[in-house]
Amino acid sequence: MKTRITELFGIRYPIIQGGMHYVGFAELAAAVSNAGGLGIITGLTQRTPEDLAREIARCKAMTDKPFGVNLTFLPALKAPDYPGYVKAIVDGGVKIVETAGNNPQKWLPQLKEAGIKVIHKCTSVRHALKAESIGCDAVSVDGFECGGHPGEDDVPNFILLPRAAEELKVPFVASGGMADGRSLVAALALGADGMNMGTRFIATREAPVHQNVKDAIVAATELDTRLVMRPLRNTERVLKNAATDRLLEKEKNLGSAVTFNDIIEEVAGVYPKIMLQGDMDAGVWSCGMVAGLVRDVPTCAELIERIMSEARAIVTKRLTGMVV
Ligand SMILES: Cc1cc2nc3c(=O)[nH]c(=O)nc-3n(C[C@H](O)[C@H](O)[C@H](O)COP(=O)(O)O)c2cc1C
């Protein structure tokens, strides 16, 4: 399949694995890239820029295909060493960066100078236009259904994607709620040039997370996610568990007075316990509504080939057969 996204990134299929905290290690990124998609290492999961440099080298040893690094700019107790991470990316010869969260403008000159293509992930048309105007090469448009941070506008992809298509000149991928060949064809029909998946890629054989995490996603339905941190304007879609219930109870009791400190136990430093040790109630963790469509744990190659053959069948048989 050839779209503006496959051309931009030099990949076989227009399928991207979004950066995911404590999931986007070299093993997953390399598996997705080897399968013809674009795998992405999560920069901030690496504790230091030196660790990120090592992770990039590990990924290069596992694939000769293009892969990217995610740099997330979100509110943090202590700002990460962004200049160090950017240097590790540039020195590591990585040619694709997925930025997310706050405006990445400050880092663009350095990235561009190194010949790096930047895809910015955002949740609204106005932020997508901003990303285009500051020189991002592409945008990942994350709808309200997405796992992680859906923003505060709550516009689902059936409206957000065609709105993005109306306004944007740069290529964009649909993100949030994408799982299979139907998602890909729908995304292309709505004007996107490909799709980005998070939750679906966690439930793959190569995702280096505890089996409990994969089992939880397979067991979850589309009704099992919750929105937390709304009062802090840092909304996150997470899987319902004991920590989610506790956090939401605190938000209910404290109302608009709730602070980050009140919920620190449920959100700070919980990812290693959940993703690596499989302690599923250790805290809240991002998960998309699309968990309701995830029923197995295939390899990345099986998943991507299945998506592509489904997509081909929908376009050439189902849709073509409807046109009279
Ligand atoms: C467990 C998990 C962790 C995530 N961590 C990050 C992150 O650190 N940075 C980021 O930009 N996006 C992160 N995301 C968002 C994904 O990259 C992607 O945009 C999102 O999952 C798409 O929605 P979907 O889950 O419905 O496919 C995370 C998502 C999940 C499920």
The ligand as an ORCA input file, in Angstrom:
! r2SCAN-3c Opt
* xyz 0 1
  C       0.013      1.957     28.036
  C       0.084      3.161     27.159
  C       1.104      4.079     27.363
  C       1.221      5.207     26.539
  N       2.270      6.067     26.732
  C       2.437      7.105     25.869
  C       3.568      7.956     25.992
  O       4.410      7.794     26.866
  N       3.688      8.970     25.100
  C       2.775      9.178     24.103
  O       2.947     10.098     23.308
  N       1.684      8.404     23.988
  C       1.505      7.370     24.821
  N       0.413      6.547     24.672
  C      -0.549      6.800     23.575
  C      -0.269      5.921     22.334
  O       0.961      6.245     21.733
  C      -1.363      6.087     21.267
  O      -1.438      7.432     20.857
  C      -2.729      5.640     21.779
  O      -2.604      4.462     22.525
  C      -3.681      5.427     20.622
  O      -4.909      4.962     21.087
  P      -5.310      3.394     21.132
  O      -4.750      2.893     22.404
  O      -6.779      3.420     21.074
  O      -4.659      2.725     19.937
  C       0.262      5.429     25.510
  C      -0.788      4.514     25.342
  C      -0.891      3.390     26.139
  C      -2.023      2.440     25.909
*
